[in-house]
């Protein structure tokens, strides 16, 4: 199957270069890599123009109205069967990722989307997290079902629609809408996450928006509100010296 990778960027050339190098190092190359550049400066556009052209890479240089709009531009322009949204700054864990994901789709032909594990920064340390998607627990939020590890068939977007204009929780909204789609888990580290993105810098705001997203899809929910409040308390605890110590000890025994 043909894989389209979409990378959105905004005035962050060094992050984009890091992501491109990660893609180019893959043993199995993508069918296409589309860069959606909404930058207000010419730095990324000029850099791309100066590079030796890679056959599968193209760039779209135009302003957008936010992350969701940039995602949607890439999806609409893509010609592949499977779409991966790999933001500038995020990188593949190793050179085998595309090969492993392709094999999963070939082995489980009815799978409409897959996800795997991710390395990210939490409570002062780098951790490797990930678990299978469970549609019964969607009210809990992303639950380590990290968006940079999702590979989604384009036909899914044709069925459920594109990303809605949420500032932070557009990925959670999409997960709510694709929860009934046939899914497969890859127990493999897919990506290393850039923790300077909007969801990391505004985590507490994202928890409030998660409630809005869940209730817009499924109606008023006490359990969603309680769970998001629980996550907020855990977040504040992990900012403390004791919280970091407890979390570090927990990860050592996992």
C-alpha positions in Angstrom: 0.0 0.0 0.0 1.1 3.6 -0.7 2.1 5.6 2.3 1.7 9.4 2.4 3.6 11.3 5.2 2.4 14.8 5.9 4.5 17.2 7.9 3.2 20.6 9.0 5.6 23.3 10.0 5.6 26.9 11.2 8.8 29.0 11.4 10.8 26.0 12.7 13.4 25.0 10.1 15.7 23.0 12.3 12.8 20.9 13.5 11.7 20.3 9.9 15.2 19.2 8.9 15.3 16.7 11.7 12.0 15.2 10.7 13.0 15.0 7.0 16.3 13.3 7.9 14.3 10.8 9.9 12.0 10.0 6.9 14.9 9.8 4.5 16.7 7.3 6.7 13.9 4.7 6.4 14.7 1.4 4.8 11.4 1.5 3.0 10.7 4.9 1.6 7.2 6.5 1.6 5.2 7.0 -1.6 5.2 10.7 -0.9 6.1 13.2 1.8 4.1 16.4 1.7 5.4 19.4 3.7 2.7 21.9 4.6 4.6 25.1 5.4 2.5 27.9 7.0 5.4 29.9 8.0 5.4 33.7 8.2 9.1 33.9 7.1 10.8 32.6 4.0 13.4 30.5 5.8 11.8 27.1 5.2 10.8 27.9 1.6 14.3 29.1 0.8 15.8 26.0 2.4 13.7 23.7 0.4 14.5 25.5 -2.8 18.2 25.1 -2.1 18.0 21.3 -1.5 18.6 18.6 -4.0 15.2 17.4 -4.9 13.9 14.0 -3.5 11.3 12.4 -5.8 8.8 11.7 -3.0 9.0 15.1 -1.3 6.9 18.2 -2.2 6.1 21.4 -0.3 3.1 23.6 -0.1 3.9 27.2 1.0 0.8 29.0 2.1 -0.7 30.4 5.3 -3.2 28.3 7.2 -5.6 29.0 10.0 -4.1 26.5 12.4 -3.0 23.0 13.0 -6.2 21.4 11.9 -6.3 23.4 8.7 -2.7 22.4 7.9 -3.5 18.7 8.5 -6.5 18.9 6.3 -4.5 20.5 3.4 -2.1 17.7 3.5 -4.8 15.0 3.7 -6.7 16.5 0.7 -3.5 16.7 -1.4 -2.3 13.2 -0.5 -2.5 10.4 -3.1 -1.5 7.5 -0.9 -3.7 4.8 0.7 -2.3 5.3 4.2 -1.7 8.7 5.8 0.8 9.5 8.6 0.8 12.9 10.2 4.4 13.4 11.4 4.8 16.9 12.6 8.1 18.9 12.3 10.2 18.1 15.3 8.9 14.5 15.6 11.1 11.7 14.3 10.8 8.0 13.6 12.4 5.9 16.3 14.6 4.0 13.8 14.9 3.1 10.2 12.5 0.2 10.3 9.3 2.0 11.2 7.7 2.3 7.7 8.6 -1.3 6.9 7.0 -2.6 10.1 3.9 -0.5 9.7 3.5 -1.7 6.1 3.8 -5.3 7.2 1.1 -4.8 9.8 -1.4 -3.5 7.2 -0.5 -6.3 4.9 -0.9 -8.9 7.6 -4.2 -7.5 8.9 -5.9 -6.4 5.7 -9.1 -5.2 7.3 -7.3 -2.7 9.7 -8.3 0.8 9.0 -5.8 2.4 11.4 -3.0 1.4 13.6 -0.9 2.9 16.4 2.2 2.0 18.4 4.5 3.2 21.1 6.2 6.5 21.5 9.1 8.1 23.4 8.3 11.3 25.2 9.3 13.5 28.1 7.3 13.1 31.2 8.1 14.2 34.8 11.7 15.1 33.9 12.6 11.8 32.2 12.3 10.2 28.8 9.8 7.3 28.8 8.5 4.8 26.2 4.7 4.5 26.4 2.0 3.0 24.3 -1.0 0.6 24.7 -3.7 -0.8 22.4 -6.7 1.4 21.7 -9.8 0.5 23.7 -12.9 2.1 22.4 -14.7 1.5 25.7 -12.2 3.9 27.4 -12.4 6.8 25.0 -13.8 8.9 27.7 -10.3 8.8 29.4 -8.7 10.8 26.6 -5.8 9.7 24.5 -4.6 7.1 27.1 -1.1 6.7 25.5 -2.7 6.3 22.1 -0.3 9.0 20.8 -1.2 10.8 17.6 2.3 10.7 16.1 2.1 6.9 16.0 -1.2 6.8 14.1 -1.3 5.5 10.5 -4.8 5.9 9.1 -6.2 4.8 5.7 -7.3 7.7 3.6 -10.7 6.1 3.1 -11.3 6.6 6.9 -11.1 10.4 6.4 -13.5 10.1 3.5 -16.0 8.4 5.8 -15.6 10.4 9.0 -14.5 13.8 7.7 -11.4 15.9 8.3 -9.9 17.4 11.4 -12.1 19.9 13.2 -10.8 23.3 14.2 -9.9 22.6 17.8 -6.8 24.5 19.0 -5.3 21.5 20.9 -7.6 18.4 21.0 -8.2 17.9 17.3 -6.5 14.5 17.5 -8.7 13.4 20.4 -11.8 14.5 18.5 -10.6 12.4 15.5 -10.1 9.4 17.8 -13.6 9.7 19.0 -14.9 9.7 15.5 -12.8 6.7 14.3 -13.3 4.5 17.4 -15.5 2.1 15.5 -13.1 1.6 12.7 -11.2 -1.7 12.6 -7.9 -1.2 14.5 -4.6 -3.0 15.1 -1.9 -2.3 17.7 1.8 -2.4 16.8 3.9 -3.2 19.9 6.9 -1.3 18.5 8.3 2.2 19.1 7.1 4.3 16.2 8.3 7.9 17.0 10.1 10.2 19.4 7.8 13.1 20.3 8.9 16.8 20.2 7.6 18.1 23.6 7.6 21.7 22.6 4.3 21.4 20.7 1.0 23.0 21.7 -0.4 20.0 23.4 2.6 19.7 25.7 2.9 23.4 26.5 -0.8 23.8 27.2 -1.6 20.4 28.7 -4.0 21.6 31.4 -6.0 23.5 28.7 -6.1 20.4 26.6 -7.8 18.5 29.4 -10.6 21.0 29.5 -10.9 20.8 25.7 -11.0 17.0 26.0 -14.3 17.3 27.9 -15.7 19.6 25.2 -14.7 17.2 22.5 -16.0 14.1 24.2 -19.4 15.7 25.0 -19.7 17.1 21.5 -19.5 13.5 20.2 -21.3 11.6 22.9 -23.2 14.0 25.1 -22.8 15.1 28.7 -20.5 12.8 30.7 -19.7 12.8 34.4 -17.1 10.1 34.0 -15.2 12.1 31.4 -15.2 15.2 33.6 -14.0 13.2 36.6 -11.3 11.5 34.6 -10.0 14.7 33.2 -9.9 16.3 36.7 -7.9 13.2 37.8 -5.4 13.8 35.0 -5.1 17.4 36.0 -4.2 16.4 39.6 -1.7 13.9 38.4 -0.1 16.5 36.1 0.4 19.0 39.0 1.7 16.3 41.2 4.3 15.3 38.6 5.6 18.9 38.6 6.7 18.4 42.2 10.0 16.9 43.5 8.1 14.0 45.1 6.0 13.4 42.0 9.0 13.1 39.8 10.6 10.7 42.2 7.5 8.6 42.4 7.1 8.5 38.6 10.8 7.7 38.1 10.6 4.8 40.6 7.4 3.5 38.9 9.0 3.5 35.5 12.0 1.5 36.7 9.7 -1.3 37.9 7.6 -1.4 34.7 
